[in-house]
Amino acid sequence: MTQKTWRLGVAGLGTVGSGLLQFLSERPDFAPAGGKAVITGVSARSKSRPRPVDISGYAWFDDAVQLALSPETDVFVELVGGSDGPAKAAVEAALKAGKPVVTANKALIAEHGAELAALAEAAGVPLLFEAAVMGGTPAVKMLREAMVGDDVASVAGILNGTCNYILSEMEASGRSFADVLGDAQRMGYAEADPTMDVGGFDAAHKVSILAALAFGCAPTFAAAEIEGISQIELLDIKLAKDLGYRIRLIASADRSEEGVAVRVHPSLVPLGHPLAETRGALNALFIEGRRIGRIFIQGPGAGSGPTAAAVAADIADVMTGASRPVFQAPAGKLRPFVAVAPTRRVGKAYLRLLVRDQAGVIAAVSETLAECGVSIDSFLQKPVEDAGGVPIVLTTHATAESVLTDAINRIEKLPAVLERPRLLRIARI
Ligand SMILES: NC(=O)c1ccc[n+]([C@@H]2O[C@H](COP(=O)([O-])OP(=O)(O)OC[C@H]3O[C@@H](n4cnc5c(N)ncnc54)[C@H](OP(=O)(O)O)[C@@H]3O)[C@@H](O)[C@H]2O)c1
């Protein structure tokens, strides 16, 4: 093995960037290939911002692109974030200059992964992003390396710790989504603008990357179906539990003969299932291989230390000479992404209605469902204080989503129904 010194240019000195600097200061012996990794240059927005790590020993670059292109940078480490802007410009510049890139940037890889993979492979350099999905828990390497001997049929899991924390806390404390989110923001668990997390977009970025690695298709974030958790009410959490379920934000990618379905939805998971028991900010993932069977991993999906460890693992791969395709297949041979039409989806569902407390309502709802061809699996009616009506909740047998939508549209028009019925999917995991 070469006793080479690898000079790192690190752009982004926030949670992850500072964590990486901290890691390398604590581990000066970090030499996975016998060589040495040293930081030579850094870049961030503000040179004068106080930081938890001393950066005075590194060359400062106002412009991340200049850092990527510096002759003192052998490996460019992008920890700025964002699908476009300086992160994309600097990663492109590094790859075009023939430099290996390590990034934690899920938005960049999910939205521009195929074109960046083509640049990396044309230059013959690695583009690595273990930290982009599940932070410190190694999901990317598992799919890219350990599972290539199998045909992965599906991946499904909890990929956003903020949402899982909020859902867990709503259940544990009996507080509303807005209250728990406010606390999470004050404590720094959630961003000031929580849209990426609670809107499901962050999980969709991550599962788009996992789909590309699992199925050898281009990451296609634009085709993902996305629903976040901001509409989840405490009432649904309680009713789901009475029915034997817990609500989780499930990100999934499934491959069938029709194509690939990439989805993020709040879903009901049976109590006792490992995803239902994944609490707080943890992440968890099932991978289903046709030969290997089911694999389950669970661990921290964010945080300075865990994420920096994943970045360091990618730096180690660069030092040991990683030369795999960026996704499962070379960029020019990635399968075209064929999205499964939402109307083709079939699954069990939870429907929650708020109705007037009057005779004949349940019969009217049941009749409408029967006319639409929806078969009821279970039914629950519970007086709930201050709900402004009587909530009734039912679960269905497997039904096409188009049929359910039709049923919901018709039920909403019944005179005794006070609001549009709430639909949640029951996870098929
Ligand atoms: N946080 C996590 O736990 C985690 C987990 C997995 C993946 N990631 C990913 O890791 C990346 C970094 O996340 P983070 O949490 O570390 O973000 P962060 O704390 O917000 O830090 C972002 C860093 O980028 C710098 N920056 C912003 N705009 C810049 C520009 N125009 N030019 C140069 N630098 C710029 C900022 O500079 P200043 O410091 O001067 O403002 C800051 O140092 C993102 O892609 C994120 O999705 C994060």
The ligand as an SDF file (V2000), in Angstrom:
LIG
                    3D

 48 52  0  0  0  0  0  0  0  0999 V2000
  -26.2050   17.6120   10.4490 N   0  0  0  0  0  0  0  0  0  0  0  0
  -26.2880   16.3070   10.2900 C   0  0  0  0  0  0  0  0  0  0  0  0
  -26.4300   15.5650   11.2590 O   0  0  0  0  0  0  0  0  0  0  0  0
  -26.1850   15.7170    8.9090 C   0  0  0  0  0  0  0  0  0  0  0  0
  -26.3590   14.3310    8.7650 C   0  0  0  0  0  0  0  0  0  0  0  0
  -26.2130   13.7570    7.4950 C   0  0  0  0  0  0  0  0  0  0  0  0
  -25.9410   14.5710    6.4150 C   0  0  0  0  0  0  0  0  0  0  0  0
  -25.8170   15.9260    6.5880 N   0  0  0  0  0  0  0  0  0  0  0  0
  -25.5230   16.7350    5.4090 C   0  0  0  0  0  0  0  0  0  0  0  0
  -24.2410   17.3230    5.5980 O   0  0  0  0  0  0  0  0  0  0  0  0
  -24.1940   18.5960    4.9470 C   0  0  0  0  0  0  0  0  0  0  0  0
  -23.7950   19.6630    5.9590 C   0  0  0  0  0  0  0  0  0  0  0  0
  -24.7690   19.6690    6.9710 O   0  0  0  0  0  0  0  0  0  0  0  0
  -24.5310   20.4490    8.3560 P   0  0  0  0  0  0  0  0  0  0  0  0
  -25.6060   19.9950    9.2610 O   0  0  0  0  0  0  0  0  0  0  0  0
  -23.1280   20.3320    8.7750 O   0  0  0  0  0  0  0  0  0  0  0  0
  -24.8550   21.9280    7.8860 O   0  0  0  0  0  0  0  0  0  0  0  0
  -24.5550   23.2950    8.6790 P   0  0  0  0  0  0  0  0  0  0  0  0
  -24.3010   23.0200   10.1190 O   0  0  0  0  0  0  0  0  0  0  0  0
  -25.6490   24.2240    8.3140 O   0  0  0  0  0  0  0  0  0  0  0  0
  -23.1900   23.7880    8.0270 O   0  0  0  0  0  0  0  0  0  0  0  0
  -23.1130   24.2240    6.7050 C   0  0  0  0  0  0  0  0  0  0  0  0
  -21.7360   24.7830    6.4660 C   0  0  0  0  0  0  0  0  0  0  0  0
  -21.6610   25.2150    5.1090 O   0  0  0  0  0  0  0  0  0  0  0  0
  -21.1420   26.5480    5.0840 C   0  0  0  0  0  0  0  0  0  0  0  0
  -21.6720   27.2750    3.9270 N   0  0  0  0  0  0  0  0  0  0  0  0
  -22.9370   27.6960    3.7200 C   0  0  0  0  0  0  0  0  0  0  0  0
  -23.0070   28.3640    2.5540 N   0  0  0  0  0  0  0  0  0  0  0  0
  -21.7620   28.3410    2.0360 C   0  0  0  0  0  0  0  0  0  0  0  0
  -21.1730   28.8620    0.8690 C   0  0  0  0  0  0  0  0  0  0  0  0
  -21.9140   29.5760    0.0100 N   0  0  0  0  0  0  0  0  0  0  0  0
  -19.8550   28.6420    0.6320 N   0  0  0  0  0  0  0  0  0  0  0  0
  -19.1010   27.9340    1.5250 C   0  0  0  0  0  0  0  0  0  0  0  0
  -19.6070   27.4320    2.6680 N   0  0  0  0  0  0  0  0  0  0  0  0
  -20.9170   27.6370    2.9040 C   0  0  0  0  0  0  0  0  0  0  0  0
  -21.5610   27.1890    6.3780 C   0  0  0  0  0  0  0  0  0  0  0  0
  -20.6960   28.2610    6.6460 O   0  0  0  0  0  0  0  0  0  0  0  0
  -20.7560   29.1150    8.0170 P   0  0  0  0  0  0  0  0  0  0  0  0
  -20.3840   28.1450    9.1090 O   0  0  0  0  0  0  0  0  0  0  0  0
  -19.7140   30.1700    7.8600 O   0  0  0  0  0  0  0  0  0  0  0  0
  -22.1370   29.6220    8.1130 O   0  0  0  0  0  0  0  0  0  0  0  0
  -21.4020   26.0050    7.3360 C   0  0  0  0  0  0  0  0  0  0  0  0
  -20.0750   25.9140    7.7860 O   0  0  0  0  0  0  0  0  0  0  0  0
  -25.5780   18.7910    4.3280 C   0  0  0  0  0  0  0  0  0  0  0  0
  -25.5680   18.3420    3.0070 O   0  0  0  0  0  0  0  0  0  0  0  0
  -26.4510   17.8860    5.1750 C   0  0  0  0  0  0  0  0  0  0  0  0
  -27.6030   17.4410    4.4820 O   0  0  0  0  0  0  0  0  0  0  0  0
  -25.9370   16.5070    7.8040 C   0  0  0  0  0  0  0  0  0  0  0  0
  1  2  1  0
  2  3  2  0
  2  4  1  0
  4  5  1  0
  4 48  2  0
  5  6  2  0
  6  7  1  0
  7  8  2  0
  8  9  1  0
  8 48  1  0
  9 10  1  0
  9 46  1  0
 10 11  1  0
 11 12  1  0
 11 44  1  0
 12 13  1  0
 13 14  1  0
 14 15  2  0
 14 16  1  0
 14 17  1  0
 17 18  1  0
 18 19  2  0
 18 20  1  0
 18 21  1  0
 21 22  1  0
 22 23  1  0
 23 24  1  0
 23 42  1  0
 24 25  1  0
 25 26  1  0
 25 36  1  0
 26 27  1  0
 26 35  1  0
 27 28  2  0
 28 29  1  0
 29 30  1  0
 29 35  2  0
 30 31  1  0
 30 32  2  0
 32 33  1  0
 33 34  2  0
 34 35  1  0
 36 37  1  0
 36 42  1  0
 37 38  1  0
 38 39  2  0
 38 40  1  0
 38 41  1  0
 42 43  1  0
 44 45  1  0
 44 46  1  0
 46 47  1  0
M  CHG  2   8   1  16  -1
M  END
$$$$
